[in-house]
């Protein structure tokens, strides 16, 4: 049982815990604080003597509930600033870290320094983000969550306008750190990457609500080139505001597979989704010439993030019958299945794409014109199958640590757990 009158910081009843960092702590050299809420996180060796802990803060900028909800500006190398979510790095002495739980010392003495994961960011037009511009033709002066495909910047309502920075990263939630060649030489990503995404939907910030937000480029799916401190918006991965992007073993050198978990920009229902990308391809599917490709396209292509499609879980008609469910496309069928204690514990399905495929940075589309609205459409259903649609609050998946082509998916809204 819990013990009254003891410190909540140090005395835990069932295990031994010590804090390695606390939201609000300030770096002595930079003067910058750690922001919250802490969400997606990972650790790596920065060098043989340094452990680097990376975490991102789930922040909603002016939609937050605090009296002053915006975080301080995160400044990029070119001077442009973002409020909202930050991705922090904290470096620790490796030897002291290894002995940390064997003493009563605070973590401060083993901290070498802190910083941010990247200092350059590309938008949904494939441009390095620069200072905001209302000129539609100036595509670098835009961030996707408030920009239409023609370059028009959509202003937020007065009570939601930013005061701390040029733009904001909307709620980086779950994250994933993936090492190169994780499943064998040439299998998986070619570079060490950090995957994250702006989650949910921000319609409340606009004069016309969700109609304004649906007409923008939506919410960014992001991959960070860790070695070069560069973040890329990846429209091929989707624009609908995921909770988490998580790779699994494709078992093939030419392909990457990424679980795209959580949310569909407020549009429900939708199925569980994965992304399948082909490496070394341009956005039109042709082979890329690395000798002439720019740095952006070269990085994305070699990691299978320029050419690919989003696939949704679909069931055969007879499978719906076995589960005791009517194949009704606008219903939350997955939820009905999970709530039925008499339903079978396992079933067969397939992942199929819709007709939508991203065509490249020079052909941007509003999020409402991507796969977002297609999962319920009769003409989009695979022959002999139907998408197994449900509530999109699926949130956190977990990959099989053995490297098998398997993952587990938390179905947060109804509390279920599915294994694929």
C-alpha positions as CSV (number, residue, x, y, z in Angstrom):
1,X,0.0,0.0,0.0
2,X,1.0,3.6,-0.4
3,X,2.4,5.3,2.7
4,X,1.1,8.7,3.7
5,X,3.5,11.5,4.6
6,X,6.4,10.3,2.5
7,X,8.0,12.1,-0.4
8,X,6.4,11.5,-3.8
9,X,9.7,12.2,-5.4
10,X,11.8,9.5,-3.9
11,X,9.9,6.9,-1.9
12,X,8.0,4.5,-4.1
13,X,6.2,1.5,-2.6
14,X,6.9,-1.2,-5.3
15,X,10.1,-0.3,-7.1
16,X,13.1,1.9,-7.1
17,X,12.9,5.0,-9.4
18,X,15.0,8.1,-9.8
19,X,14.4,11.1,-12.1
20,X,16.8,11.7,-14.9
21,X,15.2,15.0,-15.9
22,X,12.2,17.1,-14.9
23,X,10.0,19.3,-17.1
24,X,10.9,23.0,-16.4
25,X,14.6,22.3,-15.6
26,X,16.9,24.8,-17.4
27,X,20.1,24.1,-19.2
28,X,22.9,26.1,-17.4
29,X,24.6,27.0,-20.7
30,X,21.7,27.6,-23.2
31,X,19.2,28.8,-20.6
32,X,16.5,26.7,-22.3
33,X,14.0,24.7,-20.4
34,X,12.7,21.1,-20.9
35,X,9.1,21.3,-22.1
36,X,6.1,19.0,-21.5
37,X,4.2,16.8,-21.7
38,X,6.9,14.2,-22.2
39,X,5.7,11.6,-24.7
40,X,7.7,9.7,-27.4
41,X,11.2,8.9,-26.2
42,X,14.3,6.8,-27.0
43,X,18.0,6.5,-26.0
44,X,21.1,6.0,-28.1
45,X,24.9,6.3,-27.8
46,X,26.0,9.7,-29.0
47,X,29.6,8.4,-28.6
48,X,31.3,5.7,-26.6
49,X,31.2,7.8,-23.4
50,X,27.8,9.5,-23.9
51,X,24.2,8.4,-23.6
52,X,21.7,10.6,-25.4
53,X,18.1,10.5,-24.3
54,X,15.6,11.9,-26.8
55,X,12.1,12.9,-25.9
56,X,9.4,14.9,-27.5
57,X,6.8,17.1,-25.7
58,X,3.2,16.8,-26.5
59,X,2.1,20.4,-26.8
60,X,-0.8,22.1,-28.4
61,X,0.4,25.8,-28.5
62,X,-2.6,28.1,-28.2
63,X,-5.0,25.2,-27.8
64,X,-3.4,24.3,-24.5
65,X,-5.1,24.8,-21.2
66,X,-2.3,26.5,-19.3
67,X,-2.6,30.3,-18.7
68,X,0.3,30.8,-21.1
69,X,0.0,27.6,-23.3
70,X,2.7,28.3,-25.9
71,X,6.2,26.9,-25.4
72,X,9.2,29.2,-25.9
73,X,10.3,29.5,-29.6
74,X,12.4,26.7,-31.0
75,X,14.8,28.4,-33.4
76,X,16.0,26.7,-36.5
77,X,19.4,27.3,-38.2
78,X,17.9,29.9,-40.6
79,X,16.2,31.8,-37.7
80,X,12.6,30.6,-38.3
81,X,10.8,29.6,-35.0
82,X,8.3,27.0,-33.9
83,X,6.3,26.9,-30.7
84,X,4.2,23.9,-29.7
85,X,6.0,20.5,-29.5
86,X,9.8,20.3,-29.0
87,X,12.1,17.3,-29.5
88,X,14.7,17.5,-26.7
89,X,18.1,15.7,-26.4
90,X,19.8,15.3,-23.1
91,X,23.4,13.9,-23.0
92,X,24.6,12.0,-19.9
93,X,28.0,10.6,-18.9
94,X,27.8,6.9,-19.7
95,X,29.8,5.6,-16.8
96,X,27.8,7.7,-14.3
97,X,24.5,6.7,-15.9
98,X,25.5,3.0,-15.5
99,X,26.0,3.5,-11.7
100,X,23.1,5.9,-11.2
101,X,20.7,3.5,-9.5
102,X,23.4,2.3,-7.2
103,X,23.8,5.7,-5.4
104,X,21.7,8.5,-4.0
105,X,23.1,11.2,-6.3
106,X,20.9,13.5,-8.3
107,X,21.0,13.2,-12.1
108,X,22.4,16.8,-12.5
109,X,26.0,15.7,-12.0
110,X,26.0,13.3,-14.9
111,X,24.3,15.7,-17.4
112,X,26.7,16.9,-20.1
113,X,24.3,19.1,-21.9
114,X,21.0,19.3,-23.8
115,X,19.7,20.5,-27.1
116,X,17.2,19.8,-29.9
117,X,17.1,16.9,-32.4
118,X,17.1,19.0,-35.5
119,X,17.7,22.6,-36.7
120,X,16.4,22.4,-40.3
121,X,12.8,21.5,-41.3
122,X,11.1,21.0,-44.7
123,X,7.4,21.5,-45.3
124,X,4.8,19.7,-47.4
125,X,5.9,21.6,-50.5
126,X,9.4,20.1,-50.1
127,X,10.9,23.5,-49.1
128,X,13.0,24.5,-46.1
129,X,10.6,26.5,-43.9
130,X,11.5,30.2,-43.7
131,X,9.8,33.3,-42.3
132,X,6.0,33.3,-42.8
133,X,4.7,34.9,-46.0
134,X,1.1,35.7,-47.2
135,X,2.3,35.5,-50.8
136,X,0.9,32.2,-52.1
137,X,3.8,31.8,-54.5
138,X,6.4,31.9,-51.7
139,X,6.1,28.2,-50.6
140,X,9.0,28.2,-48.2
141,X,7.2,30.7,-46.0
142,X,4.5,28.1,-45.0
143,X,3.8,25.3,-42.6
144,X,1.3,22.7,-43.7
145,X,-1.2,22.9,-40.8
146,X,-2.3,26.3,-41.8
147,X,-1.6,26.3,-45.6
148,X,-3.7,25.3,-48.6
149,X,-2.3,23.5,-51.5
150,X,-2.2,26.7,-53.6
151,X,0.1,28.3,-51.0
152,X,-2.6,30.4,-49.3
153,X,-1.8,30.9,-45.6
154,X,-5.0,30.5,-43.5
155,X,-4.9,32.8,-40.5
156,X,-6.0,31.4,-37.1
157,X,-8.9,33.0,-35.2
158,X,-7.7,35.9,-33.0
159,X,-7.7,34.0,-29.8
160,X,-5.6,31.2,-31.3
161,X,-3.0,33.2,-33.1
162,X,0.6,32.6,-32.1
163,X,2.5,35.1,-30.0
164,X,5.7,33.2,-29.3
165,X,6.9,32.0,-32.7
166,X,6.4,31.9,-36.5
167,X,4.7,28.5,-36.6
168,X,3.8,25.6,-34.3
169,X,4.4,21.9,-34.3
170,X,1.0,20.4,-33.3
171,X,1.3,17.7,-30.6
172,X,4.1,15.3,-31.3
173,X,2.9,12.3,-29.5
174,X,4.3,8.8,-30.0
175,X,7.8,8.6,-31.6
176,X,10.1,5.9,-32.9
177,X,13.9,5.8,-33.2
178,X,14.9,3.3,-35.9
179,X,18.5,2.3,-36.6
180,X,19.7,1.7,-40.1
181,X,19.8,-1.9,-41.4
182,X,17.9,-3.0,-38.3
183,X,16.8,-6.3,-39.7
184,X,19.9,-7.2,-41.7
185,X,22.1,-5.5,-44.2
186,X,19.9,-3.5,-46.5
187,X,16.7,-4.4,-44.8
188,X,14.8,-1.6,-43.2
189,X,16.0,2.0,-43.4
190,X,19.3,3.0,-44.8
191,X,19.8,5.8,-42.3
192,X,19.2,6.3,-38.6
193,X,15.8,8.1,-38.3
194,X,13.3,9.5,-35.9
195,X,9.7,9.1,-36.9
196,X,7.0,11.4,-35.5
197,X,3.7,13.1,-36.5
198,X,1.5,16.0,-35.6
199,X,-1.6,14.3,-34.2
200,X,-5.4,14.8,-34.3
201,X,-7.0,17.8,-36.0
202,X,-6.9,21.5,-35.3
203,X,-10.2,22.8,-36.8
204,X,-11.1,24.8,-33.6
205,X,-8.3,27.2,-34.4
206,X,-9.8,28.4,-37.7
207,X,-12.8,30.7,-38.5
208,X,-14.6,28.0,-40.5
209,X,-13.5,25.2,-38.1
210,X,-12.9,21.7,-39.5
211,X,-13.8,23.0,-43.0
212,X,-10.7,25.2,-43.0
213,X,-8.4,22.6,-41.5
214,X,-9.5,20.0,-44.0
215,X,-8.6,22.3,-46.9
216,X,-5.0,22.7,-45.7
217,X,-2.2,20.3,-46.1
218,X,-3.2,18.7,-42.8
219,X,-0.8,17.5,-40.2
220,X,2.7,16.6,-41.0
221,X,4.2,13.1,-40.9
222,X,7.8,13.7,-40.1
223,X,11.1,11.8,-40.5
224,X,14.3,13.2,-39.0
225,X,17.6,12.5,-40.6
226,X,19.4,12.3,-37.2
227,X,23.0,12.5,-38.6
228,X,22.3,15.7,-40.5
229,X,19.8,17.2,-38.0
230,X,17.2,17.7,-40.6
231,X,13.4,17.0,-40.4
232,X,11.4,16.3,-43.5
233,X,7.6,16.4,-43.9
234,X,6.7,13.1,-45.7
235,X,3.3,13.5,-47.4
236,X,3.6,9.9,-48.8
237,X,3.2,8.7,-45.2
238,X,-0.1,10.6,-44.9
239,X,-1.4,14.0,-43.8
240,X,-4.2,12.9,-41.4
241,X,-2.5,13.4,-38.0
242,X,-1.2,10.1,-36.6
243,X,-0.5,9.2,-33.0
244,X,2.5,7.1,-33.9
245,X,4.6,5.9,-36.9
246,X,6.4,2.6,-36.3
247,X,8.4,0.5,-38.7
248,X,8.2,-3.3,-38.8
249,X,10.3,-5.8,-40.6
250,X,9.4,-5.9,-44.3
251,X,11.6,-9.0,-44.9
252,X,12.7,-7.5,-48.2
253,X,15.6,-5.1,-49.2
254,X,13.4,-3.1,-51.6
255,X,10.5,-2.3,-49.2
256,X,9.8,-0.5,-45.9
257,X,6.7,-1.1,-43.9
258,X,5.5,1.4,-41.3
259,X,2.5,1.1,-39.0
260,X,0.5,4.3,-39.2
261,X,-1.5,4.3,-35.9
262,X,-4.1,6.7,-34.7
263,X,-6.6,9.3,-36.0
264,X,-7.8,10.3,-39.5
265,X,-8.0,14.0,-39.2
266,X,-11.3,13.8,-37.3
267,X,-13.0,11.7,-40.0
268,X,-14.3,8.3,-38.8
269,X,-14.5,5.4,-39.1
270,X,-11.3,4.1,-40.8
271,X,-9.4,0.9,-40.6
272,X,-6.0,0.0,-39.1
273,X,-3.4,1.2,-41.5
274,X,0.1,0.5,-42.6
275,X,2.4,2.3,-45.2
276,X,4.3,0.3,-47.7
277,X,7.1,2.1,-49.5
278,X,9.5,1.1,-52.2
279,X,13.2,2.3,-51.9
280,X,15.2,4.1,-54.6
281,X,12.1,5.4,-56.4
282,X,11.0,9.0,-57.2
283,X,7.5,10.1,-56.3
284,X,6.2,9.0,-59.8
285,X,7.6,5.5,-59.3
286,X,10.6,5.8,-61.6
287,X,14.1,4.9,-60.4
288,X,15.9,7.8,-58.9
289,X,19.3,9.0,-60.2
290,X,21.2,9.7,-57.1
291,X,23.9,11.5,-59.1
292,X,21.4,14.3,-60.0
293,X,18.9,14.1,-57.1
294,X,18.8,16.8,-54.4
295,X,19.6,16.0,-50.8
296,X,16.0,15.9,-49.8
297,X,14.9,13.4,-52.5
298,X,18.0,11.3,-52.1
299,X,17.4,10.8,-48.3
300,X,13.6,10.1,-48.7
301,X,14.1,7.8,-51.7
302,X,16.8,5.6,-50.2
303,X,14.5,5.1,-47.2
304,X,11.4,4.3,-49.2
305,X,9.6,7.5,-48.3
306,X,9.0,9.1,-51.7
307,X,7.0,6.3,-53.4
308,X,4.5,4.2,-51.5
309,X,0.9,3.8,-50.5
310,X,-1.2,3.6,-47.3
311,X,-3.0,0.3,-46.9
312,X,-6.0,-0.5,-44.7
313,X,-7.1,-3.7,-43.0
314,X,-9.9,-5.4,-45.0
315,X,-11.9,-8.6,-44.4
316,X,-13.6,-11.0,-46.8
317,X,-17.4,-11.0,-46.7
318,X,-17.5,-14.4,-45.1
319,X,-15.2,-13.3,-42.3
320,X,-17.6,-10.5,-41.3
321,X,-20.3,-13.2,-41.0
322,X,-18.0,-15.4,-38.8
323,X,-17.4,-12.4,-36.6
324,X,-21.2,-11.7,-36.3
325,X,-20.8,-8.3,-37.9
326,X,-22.7,-6.7,-40.8
327,X,-20.2,-5.1,-43.3
328,X,-21.5,-1.6,-42.9
329,X,-18.8,0.8,-44.1
330,X,-19.9,3.8,-42.1
331,X,-20.1,1.9,-38.8
332,X,-17.4,1.3,-36.2
333,X,-17.2,-2.4,-36.9
334,X,-13.9,-3.0,-35.1
335,X,-15.4,-1.6,-31.9
336,X,-18.5,-3.8,-32.3
337,X,-16.1,-6.8,-32.6
338,X,-14.0,-5.9,-29.6
339,X,-17.1,-5.4,-27.4
340,X,-18.6,-8.8,-28.3
341,X,-17.2,-11.3,-25.8
342,X,-18.6,-14.2,-27.9
343,X,-16.7,-13.2,-31.0
344,X,-13.8,-15.3,-32.2
345,X,-10.4,-14.3,-30.8
346,X,-8.7,-14.5,-34.2
347,X,-9.6,-13.9,-37.9
348,X,-7.9,-13.5,-41.3
349,X,-7.6,-10.3,-43.1
350,X,-5.6,-8.5,-45.8
351,X,-4.2,-4.9,-46.1
352,X,-5.4,-3.1,-49.3
353,X,-4.8,0.4,-50.5
354,X,-7.3,3.0,-51.7
355,X,-7.0,4.6,-55.1
356,X,-5.1,7.5,-53.7
357,X,-1.3,7.9,-54.0
358,X,0.8,11.0,-53.3
359,X,2.2,12.3,-56.6
360,X,5.1,14.5,-55.4
361,X,6.0,17.8,-53.7
362,X,5.0,19.7,-56.9
363,X,1.5,18.3,-56.8
364,X,0.3,19.0,-53.2
365,X,-3.3,18.1,-52.1
366,X,-5.5,19.2,-49.2
367,X,-5.8,16.5,-46.6
368,X,-9.5,16.1,-47.5
369,X,-8.4,15.0,-51.0
370,X,-6.1,12.2,-49.8
371,X,-7.2,8.8,-48.6
372,X,-8.8,10.4,-45.6
373,X,-12.4,10.3,-47.0
374,X,-12.1,7.1,-49.1
375,X,-12.3,4.2,-46.5
376,X,-16.1,4.4,-46.3
377,X,-16.7,4.7,-50.1
378,X,-18.3,1.8,-51.8
379,X,-16.3,2.1,-55.0
380,X,-13.0,2.0,-53.0
381,X,-13.6,-1.5,-51.4
382,X,-11.3,-4.3,-52.6
383,X,-13.0,-7.0,-54.7
384,X,-14.6,-9.5,-52.4
385,X,-13.4,-7.5,-49.3
386,X,-14.5,-4.5,-47.3
387,X,-12.3,-2.2,-45.1
388,X,-12.7,-3.2,-41.4
389,X,-13.5,0.3,-40.2
390,X,-13.6,1.5,-36.6
391,X,-12.8,4.3,-34.2
392,X,-9.5,5.9,-35.2
393,X,-8.2,6.4,-31.7
394,X,-5.9,3.4,-32.0
395,X,-2.8,5.2,-30.6
396,X,0.3,3.2,-29.5
397,X,1.6,0.1,-31.4
398,X,4.5,-2.1,-30.4
399,X,6.8,-4.0,-32.7
400,X,7.8,-7.6,-32.0
401,X,11.3,-7.2,-30.5
402,X,12.4,-10.5,-32.1
403,X,12.3,-8.8,-35.5
404,X,9.4,-10.9,-36.7
405,X,6.8,-9.3,-39.1
406,X,4.4,-8.8,-36.2
407,X,3.1,-6.0,-34.1
408,X,0.6,-5.2,-31.4
409,X,-1.9,-2.4,-31.5
410,X,-3.6,-0.7,-28.6
411,X,-7.1,0.1,-29.5
412,X,-7.4,3.0,-27.0
413,X,-11.0,4.0,-27.5
414,X,-12.5,0.6,-26.6
415,X,-9.6,-0.7,-24.6
416,X,-8.8,-3.7,-26.8
417,X,-5.4,-5.1,-27.9
418,X,-5.0,-6.5,-31.4
419,X,-2.0,-8.5,-32.6
420,X,-1.1,-8.5,-36.3
